[in-house]
Amino acid sequence: MLPRTLRLTDPVEALVVEQALALVRQLRDTCQSAPHGHVLAQAELVALAQGRELTRRALEAVLNQAATPAEKKGRRSGPAPAKLGGRVRGRRSGRP
């Protein structure tokens, strides 16, 4: 496969690409160092464990990135919840 140039649009994409490359390199090392007859088993263990971790980190980064603008906005405005069964204090409109 020919080398490619990737255009990453934000830090989260860069993080995920770096982690994916690290996973591929770890899989190569595992396959090269595994004893004959155990390559697939050992590579699968690494792929499952590190693949899950890659997915977890990617999800965490994307969710954190999505939460940042929402946190800046603050809570949505709207009516405040009233206490049920409580008495309302104050005067009625139209009465002294």
LINFEN-V101796 format. One record per helix or strand. SS is the DSSP state (a for helix, b for strand). FROM is the first residue (numbers start at 1). TO is the last residue. If there is no record, write none. Layout:
BEGIN
SS_FROM_TO / SS_FROM_TO
END
This chain:
BEGIN
a_11_33 / a_39_73
END
